[in-house]
């Protein structure tokens, strides 16, 4: 059997079965074969950018049904979604609009509210696939809940693995559950890796558009406004990830995510700038062959692939016309980009709760920038300083610990510590 490292499915990993890319036989109960049979999907973060696009994929793909929808505070959109897709459960993280939401839901849809609402939705709906698209570290507990009930994971929330890859991946392995990437880059890596054995992989290359400020000097970017940083040239995304794209912190998070998903060493993961966003990832094998995954910059492709896996659902989409693309450019990261990306390699080396510190510091710094409390150019230095301060205060974390010993409590403590440090820095 050929293996794809890190994407766990039973005692062996997702790989080739009977000469066909697919799920190991002992995982077939978790992901029904193809989409001829109805597949129940819970979408955590349905009101966000990825969540809305996931619902569009459900519209286009017979056999995929929404059994649960969860949002944070956009109750009006959640009502619209519930009326259209009629899920069994709807979860709302904020309690302020409960009465309005409850009275507007269709018959047969039950409302769950409060901080544990998403976990309760997963436990009661028992979906075939839980797609986690909530922003930041908030997806951690629902992801663990999905593993508890035995449903497959489609990870669109890279922060979950950045914070708790040492918890999530071993737990998914023990529960015989596949973990499928939704990020376009990691979906690309996954598809490319199917061309060979995991032991034959030399390195993976993640591409970056360079973000909205890619053509600015460091001095010019330092004083960029939120409006300028949010003007992404190729992708339509939420505010936080768009700022991450501008700082290159999204690539920092993606390197750590790839480390956990595919069991790769830090030295095997590289980043290049590719402004056209057509090539999403490349995998180099031991014989020098490089396999690339190309597609238009459209998140519905990776979403459909994850939800339909092991089959590839057909989509009514415009074909990629290479003759109309004048250039596919690749360039090295700028000094500004390298400063951000190097933090990923440091976190992989440190292990432990360092990913939680990095992620929380970045989330808090982005919030401070959007609120006008700090300059754009301060985001990455603040994250870097916070991580280094944590290392100095937690001397035992300077040596990579056994990640299986990391607890949810330790991750939450590290998260709270980092957020407080950023708040203190912004005063």
N, C-alpha and C positions, 0 to 999 in steps of 0.2 A: 504494500500500500504506500502510495506517495502521501506525504504529509505537508500541510501548511501550518507552520509553527504559530502557536499562540491563539489560533481560532479554535477553541476547544470544542470537541464534540465527542463525548464519551472518553474511554480510556485512550483512544487514539484521537488524532485531530482531524479537522475537516480536510478531506483530500479526495483522491481519485478512488472511486469504487467501481469495479467492473469496467475499467477503462473509460469511465465517464466522470467528470467533475461532479461531485455531489456530497451528500452528507453521509457519514458513516452509518451503517445499518442500525446501530444501537441508538441513533438519535432521530430515526425517522418518525417516532411518535411526537417529537417536539416540533418539527417542521413538516407539515403534510407535503406529500410529493406534489410538486408543481402548484398550480392554483386552480386545478379542476375541482378540487374539493374546497369548500368554503374555509377561509383562514381568518380567524378573529384577531383583530389588531387593536391594541390599546395605544393611544397616542398621548404621551405625556409632554405637554407644551404645544397643544393643538392650535393655540391662538398666535403662536410665533411664526416666523418666516418658514422654518422647516416644517412645522406642524401644518400650516396651511397648504404647503406644497405636497405634503403627504396625503392630505385629503383629496387633492387633485389627482394624485396617483391612484387612489381608491376609486375615483370616478372613472378613470381610464382602464381599470384592471378588474374584470369580472372575477368574483371569487374572494376578493379582499373586502372585509366588512369591519367597520368600526364598532367595537363593543364597549369602548370607554374613551372619553375625551377629558383632558385635564388642562386647566389654565391657571394663571396666577391671579390676575385682577381684571382682565378684559371680559367682563361678564356679558356685555352686549354681543360680542362676537361669538362667545361660547354658546349663547342662546341660539344664534343663527345656525351655528354648526350642529347643535343638538336637534334642532327642528328639521334640518336637512338629512342628517345621517342616523337619527334616532338610536343612539347608543343606549345600552342598558344602564350605564353609569356616567355621570358627569362630576368632575371634582374641581373645586375652586379653592385656591390657597388662601385668599383673603376673605374675611367674614363680613366685610362692610356692606356687600350687596346681596346677601344671601336671600332675603325676602323677595327682592325683585327677580332674581334668577330663578328661584323655586317656583314662583307663580307663572313664569314664562316657559318653563320646560314642557315638552310634549308628554303625553301620557305614556307610561312605561319606562320613563327615564328617571332614575333616582339620583338625587343630589347628595354629594359628599363634600364636606367643608372642613377647613382647619388645616393645621400644619401637617397632619398625617393623612390627609385626604387622598393623595396620590398612592400611598402605600395601601390604603384600604381599597381603593379602586382595583389595584392589581390583584389583591387577595380575593376579592369578591367576583370580579369579572373573569379571572383565570384565562387570560388571552392566550392564543398560540404564539403571538409575537408582541413584545412590548417595545415600542419605539420611544426612546428617551431623547427628547429635544428641548428639555427645560434648560434655562440659562444657568451656567455656573455650577457650583457645588451642590445646588438644590436637588440634583438628580441622583445623588449618591444613595440615599435610603430607598427610593423607589426601585433603583436598579437591584439592590440587594433583595428587596421584596419580590421582584420578578424571578430571581434565582430561587428563592424559597418556594414559590408555587410551581416552578418547573417550566417556565415559558422561555422561548428563545429571546435573545436580546439583539435589537438593532440599535447601535450606539451612534446617535447624532450629537451627543453631548460629550465632547472630548475631555471636558474638565473632570468628568467622573473617573476616567482612567488615569488622568494626571494626578488627581488627589489620592485615588485608592485602587490603582491597578494591582497592587499587592494583595488586596482583599478580593476584588472582583474576579480576576482571572482564575485564581486557585479555586474559588467558590463555584464558578461556572464549570470548571473542569470536573470537580468532585460531583456536581449535579448532572453531568452528562449533557450540558447545554451549549449550543453554538453561540458565539458572539460575533455578530456581523457588523462591519463598519458602514456607516452612512456618509461620513466625510468623503468628498470627491477624491481626495488624495489617497485615502486609505482603501477606498473601494477600488481605486486604480491599482494600488499595490497588490491587493488581494487577487484581482483578476490577472495581473501579470505573473504572480507567483504560481498560478495554476499551470504555467508552461514548464515547470521543472520541479525538482525535489527541494525541500527546504534546506537540505544540507548542501545544495549546489548554489545557493544564493550568496553572491559576493557582497553586494550592497544594494540599497534602495535609494532612489533619488526622488525627493518630494519637490514639486514645483511651486513657485510663489508668483503671483501676479506682480508683487512689489508694492501693492497697495496704492492708495490715493495720492501719496506724497513721494512716490518712487523717483520722480525726476527733480526733486528739490534737494538742495544742499542741506547739510546738517543744520546750518545756521538758519536757513529759511524754514525748515521743518520744525525747528524748536518752538517757534511762535505761531504755528499753524492753528487756526481756529477749529472748533468742533465741526462747523459746517464744511470746511475744507477737508478735514480728515474723514468725514463721512461720505464724501463724493467718490465712491469706488468706481473705477473705470469699466469693470467687466461684470461684477457680481452684484446682485441685489440681496442684501443680507440685513440682519438686525444691527442695531447700533453698536453693541459691545463687540461683536466679531468684526465689524467693519473697522473699528478703532484698532483692534488686535491686528488686523491685516496691515494697517498703516504703520504700526510700530514693529511689525514682524513677530510680535508675541504669539500670533496664531501659529506660526511655524515652530516656535518654541514648544507650544503645547502639542502640536502634531508630531514632533519628533518623539516626545515622551509617550504619546498614544501609540505610535508605531512600535516603539520598544516593547510595550505591553502586549499589543495585539499579535505581533508576529515573532515575539521572543528574540528580538534583534539586539545586538550590542550597539552601544553608542557610536562606535567606529564604523558601523555598517549603514548609517543613515546620514544622508547629505541633503542639502537644499540648494536649488538654483532658482534664479529669477527668470520667469517666462511670461512676458507681458501679455501675450495673446490668450492665455488660460485655455489652450486647446489640449496640450499634453498635461495630464494630471499627475502622472507618476511614471517612473521607469524602474525596472529591476534588472540588475546586471548579474549574470550567472558566471560560474567559475570558468567557463570556456570563452569568456569575453563577449558573449551574446548579450544584447540589451533589448528587453521587451518593454514597449511603451504602451500606455493606454491613452487613447485620444477620444475626445468627445467635446461637443459644444458646452460652454459654461452654463449648465442647467442642472440644478440639484435633483430634479425629478428622476434623472437617470440612475444615480446611485441609490436613491430611495427605493425605486422600483426593483432594482437588482437585489437589495437587501431583503425586501419583503417577499419577493418571488423566489429567492434562492431555495433550492439548487437550479431551478429553471430561470430562464431569462425572459420575462414578460415582454411581448411585443409592444411597441409604443408608436403612436402616430406623431412622429417628429421629423423635422427636416433633416435630410442626410447631410453629413459633413462633406462639403465640397472643397477638397484640398486644392484644386486648381484655382479657386477664388481667393485662397489665402496666400498673399505674396511672400510672407516670411514667417518662419517659426524661430523666434529669437531666444537665446539662452545667455544669461550673463551671471557672473558671480554676485554674491551678496555685497552690499555696501558695508562700510565700517559700522554704520548704524545698525544694519541688519545683523551683522555678525555678533554685535554686543548682545542683542536679544537672543539669538539662536544659541550662543555659547552657554546660556543659562540652562538650556535643556540638557546638554551633556553633563553639566555640573549636577543637576538633579538626578540624572540616571546614576552617576557615580555615588552620590550621597545616599540615595534610597530613603527608606523610612518615610517620615512625614514631610520631607522637603518639597515634594510635589504639591502638597496641600498648602504649604507656606507660599510657594511661588504663585499658585493659582489665586489664592485669596489676596495676596498683595497686588497682583495684576488687576483683579476685579475691582478692588477698592481704589486703585490708582486711576483706572478708566472712569469710574464714577466721579472721582474728584475732578478729572479733566473735563468731563461733560458738564459738570456743575460750575465750571469756571474757577475752581479753586487752585489748580496747578496748570503749568504750561504743558503742551504736548511733549516737548523734549525732556520733561521730568519723569515721564511714566516709567520708562525702562530703568533709568538710574535708581528710582525709588524702589522698584521691584528687586533689582540687584542688591541694593544696600540692605533691604529687609531680609533677603535670603541669607546674606553674609552675616548679618546680626544674629539671625536664628542659629546659624552654624556655630558662631562664637558662644552663644548662650547654651546651646545643646551639644556639648562636646562629644557626646557619644554618637551623634549623628554624623560626625566627620568621617567615621568609618562606616561603610555600607552595612546596615543591619540585615537580618533575615526578615524580608518583607512579610512573610507569612505571620509574623508575630505582631504586626501593626494592627491596632484596634481602631474601631470607629471613634471611640472616645479620644484617642490620641490625635486622629485626623481632625476632629472638631476643635480640639484644643489648639492645634497648630493653626487652623483656619482663623479662629477668633484672635489669636495672638498677632497674626500678620495683619489683619484688618485694623486692629488697634494701633499697631506701629505706623501704618499708613495714615491713619487719622491724626496721630500725633505729629507726623512729618508735615502734614498740610496745614497745621495751625500757625 
